[in-house]
Amino acid sequence: MYGICKKWLRSMTAGAICLLAALIDMHAVAAARGGLASENPLAAEHVDALPTDIRRAVAIRKRACGNKAAAAHYFSVSIEAGGRRFVSLHFEDFVCANRAAVCVADRCLHEVYLESHGRYRIVFRTHASDLKLINAGAAGIEVTDGTSRQFFRWNGRRFVSVRTIKNGW
């Protein structure tokens, strides 16, 4: 009986050591990546990392806000769909002392930019509760305003309203 207990204790010790080593390794990886705990949730780098054309447009909003530009991590979201790159800006995640410059009641400004030949141009703008870029073969947008939702599809020149989504579009 003592031999069985001794083996079990050794395997438990080895298991505990392996578990501890794995936890230490996971902590080291998270620290090396700068984990969420170390990231500043509202930071200028979320704006500074944007492409130049988009940064210029945000600078106009910054002046209207009356403070230094800073934003949350998901202020800017991008997708590639149909061979095109789209970037959306979500101003509910933008630091703005003069909130009326970017929001009306609970609806905030959302803009979508299209990249073409290294330049970005605005292709969609709305005040809404939320905006989500969709990649269903072609680029799409889902705009939520309270309990209603609208869908838009990229037709090669602009986003056009669609009534329902069937089989991707």
Secondary structure, DSSP 8 states (H G I E B T S, - for coil): -HHHHHHHHHHHHHHHHHHHHHHHHHHHHHHHHT-GGGS-SSBTHHHHTS-HHHHHHHHHHHHHHTS---B-GGGEEEEEETTEEEEEEEGGGB--SSGGGTEETTEEEEEEEEEETTEEEEEEEEEESEEEEEESSSEEEEEEETTEEEEEEE-SSSEEEES---TT-
